[in-house]
């Protein structure tokens, strides 16, 4: 089963430092906050959440140059934070800045 795609908009609230894998690939971990109104069971609902994300290669370099507070639309896939972790992280493969 290959269906694992996520798109979410939000404001960057935290950006870790740019680091490199042993193979020399740039990596940046960051967090966004998402706030929206959704319809659930036919009723409007306010939704708020923080999402942990990671970007690699040119995406990591782009995020590391982005200021906290920037609104973004992220696309990617969900995976466990680590081999032994149950926590999910969004692995970003598409970033669009949102102009307000």
C-alpha positions in Angstrom: 0.0 0.0 0.0 1.6 3.3 -1.2 -1.0 5.8 -0.1 0.8 8.2 2.3 0.5 11.9 1.3 -0.2 14.9 3.5 -0.8 18.5 2.8 -1.1 21.1 5.6 -0.8 24.8 5.9 0.5 26.6 9.0 2.9 29.0 10.6 6.5 28.0 11.3 7.0 28.3 15.0 10.5 26.7 15.5 13.4 25.8 13.2 16.3 23.7 14.3 19.8 24.3 13.0 20.9 23.0 9.6 22.9 19.7 10.1 24.2 17.0 7.8 23.7 13.3 7.6 26.8 11.1 7.5 26.4 11.0 3.7 26.5 14.9 3.7 22.8 15.5 3.0 21.5 18.7 4.7 18.7 18.1 7.3 16.5 20.6 9.2 13.8 19.8 11.7 11.1 22.3 12.4 7.5 22.7 13.7 4.4 24.4 12.4 1.2 25.4 14.1 -2.0 24.8 12.1 -5.4 26.5 12.8 -8.5 26.0 10.7 -12.2 25.4 10.6 -13.3 22.0 9.5 -16.6 20.2 9.1 -17.0 17.0 11.1 -20.2 15.1 11.3 -21.9 18.0 9.6 -20.8 20.5 12.2 -18.1 23.2 12.0 -15.2 22.6 14.3 -12.1 24.7 15.1 -8.9 22.6 14.6 -5.5 23.4 16.1 -2.4 21.3 16.1 1.4 21.5 16.1 3.1 19.3 13.5 6.7 18.2 13.7 8.4 18.2 10.3 11.8 17.4 8.7 13.2 18.6 5.4 16.2 17.2 3.6 18.6 18.4 0.8 17.5 21.7 -0.9 14.2 21.7 1.1 16.3 21.8 4.3 18.4 24.6 3.0 15.3 26.6 2.1 13.6 26.1 5.5 16.8 27.0 7.3 16.7 30.4 5.5 13.0 31.0 6.5 12.1 33.1 9.5 9.8 31.7 12.2 6.4 33.2 11.8 6.3 32.5 8.0 3.1 30.9 6.7 3.8 27.8 4.6 1.9 25.1 2.7 3.8 21.8 3.2 3.4 18.6 1.2 5.0 15.3 2.1 4.6 11.9 3.8 4.3 10.7 7.4 6.8 8.4 9.0 7.9 7.5 12.5 10.4 9.9 14.1 12.8 7.0 14.7 13.0 3.2 14.4 11.7 2.7 18.0 9.4 5.8 18.2 5.6 5.9 17.7 5.7 9.7 17.2 4.9 10.8 13.6 6.9 13.4 11.7 6.0 15.0 8.3 8.8 14.4 5.8 8.5 17.5 3.6 9.0 17.2 -0.2 7.2 20.4 -1.2 7.1 23.9 0.4 5.1 26.9 -0.7 5.3 30.2 1.1 1.9 31.7 1.7 1.6 35.5 1.3 -0.9 37.1 3.7 
